[in-house]
Amino acid sequence: IAIAYYELNNFSEAQKYYEKVLTFNEENTDILFKLGSISNLLYDYKKSEQYLLESIYCGFTSKNLLFELGIAYGGQKKYLQALLSLKEALNYSLGDPILHYQLGIIYNEMEIFDLAIDEFKQYLNQIKNDPISFRLLGDCYAQLNEFEQSIIYYRKALELYDYEDIKTIYNLGLSYFKISDNINAAKYFKSILKINYDYSKAHHMLVQTYLNLGKFREAKKELSKIRFETL
């Protein structure tokens, strides 16, 4: 029954029945691992940590278990523990792109952006068309104030997003703004408003961009829109 619910993506019911199975053998490492991974799917990271550690205490470990444990730690913002767990998982498979991606996420959360960049690039060496990873790379370079590099990766992400992801467009415009390329900055901020006219941050940045370009009439128009929206 637990397997059937799991296959139907009904993880709450699957969890209930796997817990019933566990009452027959509290040291069943397969069931402990399954419960840990299901708890991650249900965003119950603390419970996942408990099940996975219990499985390890019972003598079982694997790349997948360490990966799930890393997710459980990360979900609780225990980033150092997550890092150690994912690094240990990587010992089983140095080239696993998913592990490199998760390590990139953890380093990014820890604000160790240079190491996050290395991990995301290793991921993209194998998974070449993932827009989220290109955007995250752009974010990391932007955090390091390397805006020329952030522009490269945001543009690649935007291409893969078919030029429709507002967050990427905004960050790209912001990177151009940071290097004083106000013409391109204005171009991307305006393109956001074609997708979502109510995106207030784009209006705010357009005011700043127009002022930098000496386009005071356009800046005044944008400012009036912001005031109107605020009212």
C-alpha positions as CSV (number, residue, x, y, z in Angstrom):
1,I,0.0,0.0,0.0
2,A,2.8,2.4,0.9
3,I,4.5,1.7,-2.5
4,A,1.2,2.3,-4.3
5,Y,0.6,5.6,-2.6
6,Y,4.2,6.6,-3.3
7,E,3.8,5.8,-7.0
8,L,0.7,7.9,-7.1
9,N,2.7,10.8,-5.5
10,N,0.5,10.7,-2.5
11,F,3.4,11.1,-0.1
12,S,1.4,11.8,3.0
13,E,-0.4,8.5,2.8
14,A,2.8,6.7,1.7
15,Q,4.5,8.1,4.8
16,K,1.7,6.8,7.1
17,Y,2.0,3.2,5.7
18,Y,5.8,3.2,5.7
19,E,5.6,4.2,9.4
20,K,3.3,1.2,10.0
21,V,5.8,-1.1,8.2
22,L,8.5,0.3,10.5
23,T,6.7,-0.8,13.6
24,F,7.4,-4.4,12.6
25,N,11.2,-3.7,12.4
26,E,12.4,-0.5,13.8
27,E,15.9,-1.0,12.3
28,N,14.8,-1.6,8.7
29,T,17.3,0.7,7.0
30,D,15.4,0.6,3.6
31,I,12.2,1.9,5.3
32,L,14.1,4.5,7.3
33,F,15.7,5.8,4.1
34,K,12.4,5.8,2.3
35,L,10.8,7.7,5.1
36,G,13.6,10.2,5.1
37,S,13.3,10.9,1.4
38,I,9.5,11.2,1.7
39,S,9.9,13.6,4.5
40,N,12.1,15.8,2.3
41,L,9.4,15.7,-0.4
42,L,6.9,16.9,2.3
43,Y,9.3,19.6,3.4
44,D,9.5,18.1,6.9
45,Y,13.3,18.4,7.0
46,K,13.7,17.8,10.7
47,K,11.9,14.5,10.5
48,S,13.9,13.5,7.4
49,E,17.1,14.2,9.3
50,Q,15.9,11.9,12.1
51,Y,15.0,9.0,9.9
52,L,18.2,9.3,7.8
53,L,20.5,9.5,10.8
54,E,18.7,6.5,12.3
55,S,19.4,4.6,9.1
56,I,23.1,5.5,9.3
57,Y,23.2,4.4,13.0
58,C,21.7,1.1,11.9
59,G,24.7,0.6,9.6
60,F,23.4,1.8,6.2
61,T,24.9,4.6,4.1
62,S,24.9,5.4,0.4
63,K,25.3,8.2,-2.0
64,N,21.5,8.7,-2.2
65,L,21.1,8.7,1.6
66,L,23.9,11.3,2.0
67,F,22.3,13.3,-0.7
68,E,18.9,13.2,1.0
69,L,20.6,14.1,4.4
70,G,22.2,17.1,2.7
71,I,18.8,18.2,1.5
72,A,17.4,17.8,5.0
73,Y,20.2,19.8,6.6
74,G,19.9,22.5,3.9
75,G,16.2,22.8,4.4
76,Q,16.9,23.6,8.1
77,K,19.6,26.1,7.1
78,K,22.2,23.8,8.7
79,Y,24.5,24.6,5.8
80,L,27.8,23.3,7.3
81,Q,26.3,19.9,8.0
82,A,24.7,19.9,4.5
83,L,28.0,20.7,2.9
84,L,29.8,17.9,4.8
85,S,27.0,15.4,3.8
86,L,27.0,16.3,0.2
87,K,30.8,16.3,0.0
88,E,30.8,12.8,1.5
89,A,28.2,11.8,-1.1
90,L,30.4,13.1,-3.8
91,N,33.1,10.5,-2.8
92,Y,30.8,7.9,-4.3
93,S,30.5,9.7,-7.6
94,L,32.8,12.6,-8.3
95,G,31.1,13.5,-11.6
96,D,27.5,13.5,-10.3
97,P,26.0,16.7,-11.7
98,I,23.1,16.9,-9.2
99,L,25.5,16.8,-6.3
100,H,27.6,19.6,-7.8
101,Y,24.3,21.6,-8.3
102,Q,23.3,21.1,-4.6
103,L,26.8,22.0,-3.5
104,G,26.4,25.2,-5.5
105,I,23.2,25.9,-3.8
106,I,24.7,25.5,-0.3
107,Y,27.8,27.6,-1.1
108,N,25.5,30.2,-2.5
109,E,23.4,30.2,0.7
110,M,26.7,30.5,2.7
111,E,27.7,33.4,0.5
112,I,30.8,31.7,-0.7
113,F,30.1,32.7,-4.2
114,D,33.4,31.8,-5.8
115,L,33.0,28.1,-4.8
116,A,29.3,28.2,-5.8
117,I,30.4,29.3,-9.2
118,D,32.8,26.4,-9.5
119,E,30.1,23.9,-8.6
120,F,27.4,25.4,-10.9
121,K,29.9,25.3,-13.8
122,Q,30.7,21.6,-13.1
123,Y,27.0,20.9,-13.2
124,L,26.6,22.8,-16.5
125,N,29.5,20.9,-18.0
126,Q,27.0,18.0,-18.1
127,I,23.6,19.6,-18.0
128,K,24.1,22.3,-20.6
129,N,20.7,23.9,-21.0
130,D,19.4,24.6,-17.5
131,P,18.3,28.2,-17.3
132,I,18.1,28.2,-13.5
133,S,21.8,27.4,-13.1
134,F,22.8,30.1,-15.6
135,R,20.7,32.6,-13.7
136,L,22.3,31.4,-10.4
137,L,25.7,31.9,-11.9
138,G,24.7,35.4,-12.9
139,D,23.6,36.0,-9.3
140,C,26.9,34.8,-7.9
141,Y,29.0,37.0,-10.3
142,A,26.7,40.0,-9.4
143,Q,27.3,39.4,-5.7
144,L,31.0,39.5,-6.5
145,N,30.5,42.8,-8.4
146,E,31.7,41.1,-11.6
147,F,28.8,42.5,-13.6
148,E,30.4,41.8,-17.1
149,Q,30.4,38.1,-16.2
150,S,26.9,38.3,-14.7
151,I,25.6,39.7,-17.9
152,I,27.0,36.8,-19.9
153,Y,25.2,34.3,-17.8
154,Y,21.9,36.2,-17.4
155,R,21.7,36.6,-21.2
156,K,22.2,32.8,-21.6
157,A,19.5,32.1,-19.0
158,L,17.2,34.6,-20.6
159,E,17.6,32.9,-24.0
160,L,16.7,29.5,-22.5
161,Y,13.8,31.1,-20.7
162,D,12.6,32.3,-24.2
163,Y,12.9,35.9,-22.9
164,E,10.0,35.6,-20.5
165,D,11.5,35.2,-17.1
166,I,11.0,38.5,-15.2
167,K,13.5,37.8,-12.5
168,T,16.3,37.2,-15.0
169,I,15.4,40.2,-17.1
170,Y,15.4,42.4,-14.0
171,N,18.8,41.2,-12.8
172,L,20.2,41.6,-16.3
173,G,18.9,45.2,-16.4
174,L,20.4,45.8,-13.0
175,S,23.8,44.5,-14.1
176,Y,23.8,46.8,-17.0
177,F,22.8,49.6,-14.7
178,K,25.7,48.8,-12.4
179,I,28.2,49.2,-15.2
180,S,26.5,52.5,-16.3
181,D,25.2,51.0,-19.5
182,N,21.9,52.9,-19.0
183,I,20.7,52.3,-22.6
184,N,20.7,48.6,-22.2
185,A,19.4,48.8,-18.6
186,A,16.4,50.9,-19.8
187,K,15.8,48.4,-22.6
188,Y,15.4,45.5,-20.2
189,F,13.5,47.3,-17.5
190,K,11.0,48.4,-20.2
191,S,10.7,44.9,-21.5
192,I,9.6,43.7,-18.1
193,L,6.6,46.1,-18.2
194,K,5.5,44.5,-21.5
195,I,5.1,41.2,-19.5
196,N,3.9,42.6,-16.2
197,Y,3.1,46.4,-16.2
198,D,2.6,46.3,-12.4
199,Y,6.2,45.1,-11.7
200,S,7.0,48.1,-9.5
201,K,10.7,47.5,-9.2
202,A,11.1,48.0,-13.0
203,H,9.3,51.4,-12.7
204,H,11.6,52.4,-9.9
205,M,14.8,51.4,-11.8
206,L,13.5,53.1,-15.0
207,V,13.3,56.4,-13.0
208,Q,16.9,56.0,-12.0
209,T,18.0,55.0,-15.5
210,Y,16.2,57.9,-17.2
211,L,17.8,60.3,-14.8
212,N,21.2,58.9,-15.6
213,L,20.4,59.4,-19.3
214,G,19.3,62.9,-18.8
215,K,15.7,62.0,-19.9
216,F,14.0,64.0,-17.2
217,R,10.6,64.0,-18.8
218,E,10.5,60.2,-19.1
219,A,11.7,60.0,-15.5
220,K,8.9,62.3,-14.4
221,K,6.4,60.1,-16.2
222,E,7.6,56.9,-14.5
223,L,7.6,58.6,-11.1
224,S,4.0,59.7,-11.6
225,K,3.1,56.1,-12.3
226,I,4.8,54.9,-9.2
227,R,3.0,57.5,-7.1
228,F,-0.3,56.6,-8.7
229,E,0.3,52.9,-8.0
230,T,1.2,53.7,-4.4
231,L,-2.0,55.7,-3.9
